[in-house]
Amino acid sequence: MTTLSFELPDGSTSEVSVLQLLNAGYAGREQDEVQAHIAELAELGVPGPTVTPALYPVSPYLAQQVSEVSVQHGRTSGEAEWALVITDAGPLLTVACDHTDRELEVHGVAWSKNASPDVLGRKAWRLDDVRDHLDQITLKAWVGQGDLPDTLIQDSSLGALLTPDYWLDVLTDRGLNTPGTVLISGTVAMTSGVDQFARSWKVEMADPVTGAALDLQYVVEQMAEPIG
C-alpha cells in the first residue's frame, strides 16, 4: 500500500495510505469544448468516452511522490492537474502530473492511465482554506529537453476544470468520499507546437491570494530494450 506524506502550510504533516486512485478525464468546465477535443482525438485514433466527464479507476500504488518516472518508450508525457486527497481531517488539495502512455492511449484511455504513475506534490493545502478563490489559482507546466531551457506547455487556471466540490459529490454518490481516496482532476489544454515527449516535467499550482505555490518536478527515464 502506498503512503503519501504532505507538508501543510502550518508546518504539520498529513500522511495518507492510498486505498482508491481515480483519474478524471474530459473534465473541462466548458463541455462544448470538451466534445470538440474528443473529435480531435478521434482523428488520431484515440477512442472517446461514452459519457463526459469520465472517471477511470487506477491502481492505487501508482499514486507516487517521485523525482523520476521510468517509461518503456519515447511517446509518453505528463499532464498538469490538481489532486484531491481525502483524509480523516478533511480533503487536501495538491498539484499533480498524470504521466500517460500515448501509444497505449489509442487502444484504451483507461489502459494508458495504468501504465505510468500519477506524480503528486509533497506539499498540500486544506481545501477549506482555498475553496473561496479556487478559480484564481493558476496551473502551469513546463517541459525540458536536456540542456535546453524549460518550455511552458500548459498555462491555465483551476477555473478551466470541474471543481473539487463537483468531484466530492461524485465520490459521495459512489461511497468513495472516504479517507484514502485520491482523485486526479483531468488536465488543461497544451500549447500547440510544443513537444510533449520531453525529458522532464515541472508542474506548478500558484495561489495569487496568498502568494503560496505547490510544485513538483521529475525526469523521464526510458528503460532498457526488452529481450524477447
C-alpha positions in Angstrom: 0.0 0.0 0.0 1.3 3.4 -1.0 1.5 6.0 1.8 1.8 9.7 0.8 3.1 12.4 3.1 2.1 16.1 2.7 3.5 19.2 4.4 0.7 21.6 5.2 1.0 25.4 5.4 1.1 25.4 9.2 4.1 23.1 9.2 2.3 20.0 10.2 2.4 16.7 8.2 -0.5 14.6 6.9 0.0 11.0 5.9 -2.4 9.1 3.7 -2.5 5.5 2.8 -3.9 5.3 -0.7 -6.9 2.9 -1.0 -8.6 4.3 -4.2 -7.0 6.2 -7.0 -9.2 7.8 -9.7 -8.3 9.8 -12.7 -10.9 12.2 -14.1 -11.0 12.7 -17.8 -12.6 15.2 -20.2 -13.2 17.3 -17.2 -13.2 20.8 -18.6 -15.9 23.1 -17.2 -16.9 24.0 -20.8 -18.2 20.7 -22.0 -18.8 22.0 -25.6 -15.0 22.5 -25.8 -14.5 19.0 -24.4 -16.7 17.5 -27.2 -14.6 19.3 -29.8 -11.4 17.9 -28.2 -12.9 14.4 -28.3 -13.5 14.8 -32.0 -9.9 15.9 -32.5 -8.6 12.9 -30.6 -10.8 10.5 -32.6 -9.0 11.7 -35.7 -5.8 10.5 -34.0 -7.3 7.1 -33.2 -7.9 7.7 -29.5 -11.3 6.2 -28.6 -13.7 8.7 -26.9 -15.6 8.1 -23.7 -19.3 7.0 -23.6 -20.0 9.9 -21.2 -18.3 13.0 -20.1 -16.8 13.8 -17.7 -15.2 10.4 -17.4 -13.6 8.7 -14.4 -11.0 6.0 -14.6 -10.0 3.7 -11.7 -6.2 3.4 -11.4 -4.1 1.0 -9.4 -3.5 2.8 -6.0 0.2 2.1 -6.0 0.5 4.4 -9.0 0.0 7.5 -6.7 3.6 8.4 -6.1 5.8 11.3 -4.9 8.9 10.7 -7.0 11.6 12.6 -8.9 12.0 10.1 -11.7 9.5 8.2 -13.9 10.6 5.1 -15.8 8.9 4.5 -19.2 9.0 1.8 -21.9 9.4 4.1 -24.9 9.6 7.7 -26.1 6.0 8.5 -26.6 4.8 9.2 -23.0 4.0 12.6 -21.5 2.7 14.3 -18.4 -0.5 16.3 -17.8 -0.8 19.2 -15.4 -3.6 18.6 -12.9 -4.7 19.1 -9.3 -5.2 16.2 -6.9 -7.9 15.8 -4.2 -6.7 13.8 -1.3 -9.3 12.6 1.3 -8.0 12.4 4.8 -9.5 11.9 8.3 -9.2 15.6 8.9 -10.9 16.6 5.6 -9.9 17.0 1.9 -6.5 18.3 0.8 -5.6 19.8 -2.5 -2.2 19.4 -4.1 -0.5 19.6 -7.5 -0.2 16.5 -9.7 1.0 15.3 -13.1 -0.7 12.3 -14.7 2.1 10.7 -16.8 0.4 8.9 -19.7 1.4 6.4 -22.3 0.3 7.9 -25.6 1.0 4.8 -27.7 -1.3 2.8 -25.4 -3.9 5.5 -25.2 -5.1 4.8 -28.8 -6.1 1.3 -27.6 -7.8 2.5 -24.4 -7.6 5.6 -22.2 -8.1 3.5 -19.0 -5.2 1.2 -20.0 -2.9 4.2 -20.6 -3.7 5.6 -17.2 -2.4 2.4 -15.6 0.9 2.4 -17.5 2.7 5.2 -15.6 2.4 6.9 -12.2 0.3 9.9 -11.1 3.1 12.1 -9.6 1.9 14.2 -6.7 3.5 17.2 -4.9 4.9 16.9 -1.4 3.1 19.9 -0.1 -0.7 20.5 0.1 -3.4 22.9 1.1 -6.5 22.2 3.0 -9.4 22.6 0.5 -11.4 24.6 3.0 -8.6 27.3 3.0 -8.7 27.9 -0.7 -12.3 26.9 -1.7 -13.5 30.6 -1.9 -10.9 31.5 -4.6 -10.2 28.3 -6.4 -10.7 29.8 -9.9 -7.9 32.2 -9.4 -5.3 29.5 -8.7 -3.1 29.1 -11.7 -2.0 25.7 -13.2 1.2 25.6 -15.3 3.5 23.0 -16.7 7.0 23.2 -18.3 8.8 20.5 -20.3 12.6 20.2 -20.6 14.8 18.7 -23.2 18.2 18.1 -21.8 20.4 21.2 -21.6 17.8 23.4 -23.3 15.7 25.9 -21.2 12.4 24.6 -20.0 9.4 25.5 -22.2 5.9 26.4 -21.0 3.5 23.8 -22.3 0.3 24.4 -20.2 -0.9 27.7 -18.8 -4.4 27.9 -17.3 -6.2 28.1 -14.0 -8.4 25.8 -11.9 -11.4 27.8 -13.3 -11.0 25.7 -16.5 -11.8 22.5 -14.8 -14.7 21.0 -12.9 -14.4 21.9 -9.2 -13.2 19.7 -6.3 -16.7 20.0 -4.9 -18.2 18.6 -8.1 -16.0 15.5 -7.6 -16.7 15.3 -3.9 -20.3 14.9 -4.8 -19.5 12.2 -7.3 -17.3 10.4 -4.7 -20.1 10.6 -2.1 -22.6 9.1 -4.5 -20.3 6.2 -5.2 -19.4 5.7 -1.5 -15.8 6.8 -2.1 -15.7 10.0 -0.1 -13.6 8.3 2.5 -10.0 8.6 3.8 -7.5 7.1 1.4 -9.2 8.2 -1.8 -7.2 10.2 -4.2 -8.8 11.8 -7.3 -6.8 13.5 -10.1 -8.6 16.3 -11.8 -8.1 15.9 -15.6 -5.9 18.4 -17.4 -5.9 21.6 -19.3 -5.0 22.4 -22.9 -1.4 22.0 -24.1 0.3 24.7 -26.2 0.3 23.8 -29.9 3.8 23.2 -31.3 5.5 22.3 -28.0 7.0 18.8 -27.9 5.2 17.0 -25.1 7.5 13.9 -25.3 10.0 15.6 -23.0 13.0 14.6 -20.9 11.5 16.3 -17.8 8.3 17.8 -16.5 7.6 20.5 -13.9 4.1 21.5 -12.8 3.1 24.4 -10.5 -0.1 25.4 -8.9 0.1 29.0 -7.6 -2.3 30.9 -5.4 -2.3 34.7 -6.1 -4.3 35.5 -3.0 -1.8 34.0 -0.5 1.3 34.1 -2.7 1.9 30.4 -2.0 2.7 27.8 -4.6 2.8 24.0 -4.8 5.1 22.3 -7.4 6.6 19.0 -8.5 9.2 18.0 -11.0 10.6 14.8 -12.3 12.8 13.4 -15.1 11.7 10.8 -17.5 14.0 7.8 -17.9 13.5 5.3 -20.7 14.1 1.7 -19.6 16.4 -0.7 -21.4 15.1 -2.5 -24.5 13.4 -5.8 -23.7 14.9 -9.2 -24.6 12.4 -11.5 -26.2 
